[in-house]
Amino acid sequence: MSATGGIGVLIIGDEITRGKRQDKHFPQIVDILAARGLVLDWAMYLGDDRQRLTDTLRRTLASDDIVFSCGGIGNTPDDHTRQAAAAAAGVELELHPEAERLIRERFVEIKREVTEDSLGMGRFPAGSRIIPNPFNRIAGFSYGHHHFVPGFPQMAWPMIEWVLDTQYAERFNRQPTAEAAILVWEGIESVLTPLMRRIEADYPGIKVFSLPSLGTPDVRRHIELGVRGVPEKVPTAMADIRLAVAALGYSFDEKAD
């Protein structure tokens, strides 16, 4: 499969939005993508509210984005993601035959009775594809370019990697990028903004960024000013920035990697 849009992530659960647990998905997903030359374009945190989940998924399903959704695919009363995904897609939930087989196999292994509630974990929006779960074989599911995995990191992260490696490998490292920056001491963004605009106009394929810092007892106030983008253009763009920053009367140092 292929997709032409960006990449987004939905992190779902009252335990996250109410602060009972700290989210670990965001930084790990950023790293998983970076290892494949990909970047995350957006992220959203949502509580366990079925209507809000449905409304959000209806919007994201209408986009061209690849979306990973973490959490809420169990079958307890506070799990709403499967139902919201089906409602957003305008289809019914159906027991996926492969998901059912895996659930039955798992429950034989752990010597538990298979019930309608346990089979509910295999009810996905009609037309879904399963995502293998290497931890306990209770599958997640994909619908179009939306991929739904459990909230447990030890399950979710290998499942996301599997989706990327089996469905989107053609996107890996498609746009190599480089990055460099300097620390402009006592810099003022409004003074540097015209320079930033000129650099982006003069160097297509380069994006300028500025990260202001109010300073600490050990490091004085500064702006991290840099560029990222087409690797062969980064050194020239940075050389231009250094000259212009010096001409503005600022001192600066190279930012360490």
Buried (B, 14 or more C-beta within 10 A) or exposed (E): EEBEEBBBBBBBBBBBBEEEEEBBBBEBBBEBBEEBEBEBEEBEBBBBBBEBBBBBBBEBBEBEBBBBBBBBBBBEEEBBBBBBBBBBBEBEBBBBEEBBBBBBEBBEEEEEEBEEEBBBBBBBBBBBBBBBBEBBBBBBBBBBBBBBBBBBBEBBBBBBBBBBEEBBEEBEEEEEBBBBBBBBBEBEEEBBEEBBEBBBEEBEBBBBEBEBEEEEEEEEBBBBBBBBBBEEBBEEBBEBBBEBBEEBEBEBEEBEE
